[in-house]
Amino acid sequence: MKSDKLKFLVFCLLVIVAPLPLAGGYLTNVLIFVGINGMLALGLNLLLGYAGQISLGQAAFFGLGAYGSGVLTTQFAMNPWLAMLLVAVCVAAFAFAVGFPVLRLKGHYLAMATLGVGIIVHIAFNETIDLTGGPSGLSAIPNLSVGSFIFDTDLKNYYLVWGFALVAILLSLNLVNSRVGRGLRAIHDSEVAARVMGVNARLMKVQVFTLSAFISAIAGSLYCHVMTFISPSSFGFHVSVELLTMVVIGGLGSVYGSILGALLLTLLPEILRAFQDYDIIFYGLLLISMTIYMPGGLVRGIPSLFRRLLPSRGSQHA
């Protein structure tokens, strides 16, 4: 337990100092998106990595959070913080209602059902032009502010986003190390065995689905207030695929693996910008390669790789 606290404190320190050498440049903006993607991947990992329930509709909750906050603040002049809270609660309630019928399914049937939810929501963003602006998007979204202090620079937005991300990480660590977390892992290993041991598997799956949607909605609200412009293309099927890839590459069932996967796959498009038309192919190949050669993800694969290399080096010296 003490080691977990130490890891979290070290991680907080890294987050605090990371943007300082960058002086608010372009890379600071990229790190903002690492924080947002990290929250999204973390929410999906709670559902997939711990409870074993696959979802291809995570982008829907992300988009609902973004459009909910955007519409309430631009068209109804609601306070952005109040809008963020209200939208997150509404998205969580929507996920809870959808979760009961959807999570009765398993395997690829569950994946197709969540994909259907994502497609329906994405179509709604395009068709409800009076509210969302349709394909043209929604603009003039205000920045978040506290009194006269406005989050209107990359550095300010960095600390804003990562403040929320650190809270999400801390809550997730407490959750996975609690009785609920043990119940989720039991469901992941064998739902039948978990039921026999007294775990209300159906309710627990719906609850973690709801929590995942809540985190995604908060990330969506942050995204819209940081960008001040959103469009349906930011919440399509490809986003759900990218999030799934982040979780698998970072490490299923690992809180910090979600952040590591988000870091890698947020930076890679910047590195491979010349090949961005083929990024979905690259993600697919990367996902297949990681599944074959590092099934535990980077967070487990890298230490395992070092353990394999160190003995060989020791034997060479001998």
N, C-alpha and C positions, 0 to 999 in steps of 0.2 A: 504493500500500500504506500509506503514511504517512497519507494522507487517511482511509482506512478505520479506522485505529487512532484517529485524532483524533475521527472521528464516534462511534466506540464509547465513547471516554472522555467526550465531551460528553453522550452519551446516559446513561451511568452517573451522571454528575453530576446530570442532570435527575431520574433515578429516585431518587437519594438525597435531594434537596431537595424533591421534589414533595409529600410528605405533611406536611412541617413546618408550613406555614401552616394546614393543616386541623385540626391538634391532635387527630388520631385520631377525627374525626367520621365522619358517614355517608359522605362522599365518599371517605374512606380505605378503607372497606369496598368501595366501587365500584371503586377502583383495584386492590384485591386481585383482583377478578374480571377486570379488564383484563389483569393479569399471567397469570392462568390461561388465559383465552381467547387471549391472545397466544401462549402456548406451544402451544396446540392448533392455532391458525391457522398458526403457524410449521411445525409438523410436517406439516400438510396442504399447505402451500405448497412444501415440499421435494418432495413427491410430485407435486403438480399443476403448480405453477409452473415447476419445474426439469425434472422427468422427464416431464411431460405426461400423467400417469396420474390420471384422475378417481376420486375415492372418495366414496361417500355413506355410509360406515360408520365414520367417524372417532369418532362418539359411542360406538361399541361398545368401542373400546380405552380411551376415556376412562372409561366405566363399569366396565370390567374392572379398571382401575387403582384406581378408587374402592372398588368392592365387595371387591376382593382385599385391600386394606389394611384396610378396615373389618371384614371377617370375621376376618382373622387376628389383629387386635388386640383385638376384643371377645369372640370365641368361643374363641380359642386363646391369648390373653394373650401374643402375640408382641411383641417390641420394635418400635415403629412404624417406626423407620429401617430395621431389617432387613426388616420386612414390605414397605416401599416398594421396596427393592432387589429382593427376591425376586419380588414381583408384576411389577415392570417387566421383569425378565428373562423371566418366564413369558409375559407378554403379547407380548413381542418374539418369543419362540419360537413362540407361537401364530400370530402374524402371518407369520412366516417360512414355517410349514407351509401356511397358507392362501394365501399370496402366490404360490407356484409354480403351482397350478392356476388361480387367479383372474386373475393378471396375464398369462395367455396370451390373455385376451380383450382387446378394444379398444372404445373409444367407449362407446356407450350400453349395450353388453353388459357391459362392465366396471363401469359405474355401477350396473346392476341387480344384478350379483353382489355388489358391496360393500354395496349396500342390503340384500340378503338376509342377509348376515352380521350387519349391524346389527340387523335385525328379529329374527333368531334369538336373539341375545344379549339383546336387550331383553325378549323373551318369557321367557327363562331367569331374568332378574332377578325377574320377576313370579311365576313358578311355583315357584321353589325357596325356598319360604317358610321352611323350617327354617334355611336359611343366611342368606338375604338379608332376611327379614321380609316378602317379597312386596310388594304394593302399599302396605302400611303403612310400609315403609322400615326402615332400620337406624339405631338411635340409640345414645347413650352411647359414641360413638367418642372416644378420648382425643386431646387436643392433642399435637402434637409437642413434645419437650423435649430440652434438653441439660443433663444433670445436674439441678440444681435450678431451672434457667432454663426456664420454660414459655412457649410461644408461645400465650398466652391472651388477647391483646388485638389490636385491629385493627392498631395500629402495628407490633407485633411480627410479626404474620402478613404484613403488607405487605412488610417487609424479607425475611422468609422466602421468600415466593412470588417476589418480584422477584430475590432472589439466585439461585434456580433458573432464572428466566427469562433473566437476564443470561448465565448459563453456557450455556443453550440457544442464545441469540443468538450468542455467541462461537464455539461449536462449529459452528453453521450457517454463519457467515461464513467460517470456515476451510475448511469442506467445499465450499462453492460456489466458492471461489477456488482449489481444488486440482484435481488431475487428475481426480478423481471428479466434481467439479462440472462440469468441461468435458465429461466423458462424459455426464452427465445432460442437459446442454443439447443435446448432439448427438442424443441419443435423442428429446428433445422436438421438435427440428427435423425429423429424419428417422431413424427407427429403422433402416431399410434401409441408409442411408448410414453410420450409426454402426457397424453390424455390419461393413460393408465395410472401415471404418477400424480394425477390430480390437477394438471395444468389445463386451464380453459383455453385451449389452443385457438379456437375460432375468435374469441374476444381479444386475445392477446395479439393475434395477427392483424386484426382491424385497428387495434390501438397503435401498433407500431406503424401501420400504414398511415394513420392519421397524423402521428408525430412527424413522419417523413414528409408529408404534405405541408405541415405547419412550417417546418424548417425551410422547405423549398419556397413557400410563399413569402417568408421573410427575406430570403435571398432575392426573390423577384422584386419585392418592394425596394430593396437597396439598389438593385440594378437600375430600376426606372429613375430613381432620384439621383443616382450618380451620372447616368447617361443623359437624362432629361429628354430623351427621345426613345421610343420603342416602336417596333413593327412586328407583324406576325412571323416574319422570317427568322426572328431570334428565338422562336419557341416551337420549331418544327420537330419532326421525327429525328432528324440528324442530331439534335441536342440530346435527346434521350439515349441515342447510340453512343455519343461521346461520353455521357455520364456513366453509362454501363461500362465502357472501356476504362474510364478512370478508376472505377471501383475494382475491376478485375485486375488491372495492372498494378494498382497500389497495393491491394491485398484484401481479399474478402474477409470479413470479420475482424478488421483492424481499423480503429478510429484514425490513427495517424497514417495508415495506408491510404485512406481516402484523400488526405491532404497531399500526400506524396504523389498519388496518381493525378490529382488536379494540377499540381505544380508541373509535372512532366508534360501532360497533354495540353496545358495552357501555353507553355513555352514552346513546344514543338511546332505549332502552326506559325509562330513568329520566325522560327529558324528555317522552316520549310515553306515560307510564304510563296516562293516561286512555283511550288507544286500544289497550291491550295485547291485547284480544281480536282485533285485526286486525293484529297485528305481523307475522305470516307473509305477509300480503298486502303490507304495506309493504316487507318485505325483498325480495319478488319484484319489485315495481315499482322499488325502488332498484337491484336487480341489473340489470334490463333497461335502466334509464336510464344506469347507469355503463357497461354494455357498449356502448351506442350512442354516448354523448357523451365518455366517458373510458375507452376500451378498455384503456389502460395502467394504470388505477387511479389513486388519489389521489397516490401517490408520484411518478408520472410526469405525471399530468394537471395538478396544481397548478403545477409549474415551467413546463410548456408554456403554461398559461393566462397566467402572468406574462410569458412571452416574447412572447406575442401582444399583450398589453396595453401593454407598455413602448414598443415602436416607435410604436404609435398615439399614445401620450402625447407621445413625442418629436416626432412630426410636427405635433401640435397646437401645441406651443410654437414650432416653426419657422415 
